[in-house]
Amino acid sequence: MNSEKGDGWRHLNETMKKEKNRNSFSGSIGFVLAAAGSAVGLGNIWRFPYLAAKDGGGLFLVLYLILAVTFGFTLLTTEIALGRKTKQSPLTAYAKLRKKWGFLGVIACLVPVIIMPYYSVIGGWVVKYFITYLTGDGEHAATDGYFTEFITGEGQPIWLMMIFLGVVAFIIYRGVNKGIESSSKLIMPILLLLVIGIAIFSLTIKTDVGGVERTGLEGFRVYVVPNLEGITVKGFFTVLLDAMGQLFFSLSVAMGIMIAYGSYVKDDANLVKSINQIEIFDTVVAFLAGVMIIPAVYTFMGKEGMEASGPSLMFISLPKVFDAMGKIGNIVGCLFFAMVLFAALTSAVSVMEAVVSSLMDQFQLSRAKATLLETVIALAGGIVVCLGYNKWYFDITLPNGSHAQILDIMDYISNNCFMPIVSIGTCILVGWILKPDVIVEEVEKSGCKFGRKGLYIVMIRFIAPVLLVILLLKSLGILTVI
């Protein structure tokens, strides 16, 4: 009996020692910038403007803003608070709260494992275009077939992916303070300045098309003024679900990232203030991404040009826009892809950290070994993704009706399937099994007032799970009426 008691005390002491020695952000600024850096990624830049243009401009913006301060706030608060409470990574945090719910941690950890390889490939694409514009060859990037010729090549995409992945791995290897926090403090201010600068420039441009002048300000009005013409109940719900789906990309929830980052937040930090700042930072940058892109695309390509999204928007449509600007287009293109590269780096760092911290907590690996293991996994997966555009190319139709090859399949599984499942499970666990007071107490632990406590409880128990189930059913092609 005494032996068992002694083993129990030793285990408790070891756990307390491990938590005490766990790395942490030096202050709230470092945490907010790192979390905002995770949130501000390619989804903000190539998906947000397209959805805003497609879904009636201001209508999408209004719904997105409402969801950000309700639905997004709920998921963000829950994950950060769970991380700080458990002082664990996503793989082990759920099991620490309820052992039978450890499977949620496995799914949450699988999301960044799947995302990291193809995100590194896309990061390599961004490096390619940044170098192209940096060397003054932007005119070449605007030619038809340039992007397709590049990604179907067998060597260059892999090498550039390896360069991008290597930089991310180096930052992670350096740790929470010297790596993640230091890089975020350097990159995020530069990123914000570039976003603001390009957005202002986009508003000032104009061109003459067949005797009709189009300006950036006209494009801005298309972006922000709600277009309710022909809107139906079905159309409204489509916009609502688009905005909700975008929040997953924008806030980096359901990827295990915010749990990992939350585990590095000190107990005396004001979580309410930090979460509010992350929400504001992400929403502002997402909005400015639209200001950067929509007025410019509208000015040179009209409303038809705003139908592109994802890689085709960034790597095909925008180079044509920069080319139409004349000599200054090469400079604007260089600054734009520098900004995109910074955004991709900060997001990729957070994705890798979610996996590395999980390997460290679950298998007691050193940071160096965990980083090396995840780098090898991401490298192998990245090579497979690259080969998916040449030697291993195929085309299938996904349940949601879209055409796909390897990268699209990985994106669909991680973002459309696993992420809603993780969030639904988290809402059930926190809202009905542990009860919302667990999160409320963690948030108020430092003495700060949880201003949206009533809203949080209603959202986590009732509204968020229902919205998430609808989103999942739509993603799986089961719900087609919306």
Secondary structure, 3 states (H helix, E strand, C coil): CHHHHHHHHHHHHHHHHHHHHCCCCCCHHHHHHHHHHHHCCHHHHHHHHHHHHHCCEHHHHHHHHHHHHHHHHHHHHHHHHHHHHHCCCHHHHHHHHCHHHHHHHHHHHHHHHHHHHHHHHHHHHHHHHHHHHHCCCHHHHCCCCHHHHHHCCCCHHHHHHHHHHHHHHHHHHCHHHHHHHHHHHHHHHHHHHHHHHHHHHHHHCEEEECCEEEEHHHHHHHHHCECCCCCCHHHHHHHHHHHHHHHHHHHCCCCCHHHHHHCCCCCCCCHHHHHHHHHHHHHHHHHHHHHHHHHHHHHHHCHHHHHCCHHHHHHHHHHHHHHHCCCHHHHHHHHHHHHHHHHHHHHHHHHHHHHHHHHHHHHCCCHHHHHHHHHHHHHHHHHHHHHCCCCCCCCEECCCCCEECHHHHHHHHHHHHHHHHHHHHHHHHHHHHHCCHHHHHHHHHHCCCCCCHHHHHHHHHHHHHHHHHHHHHHHCCCCCCC
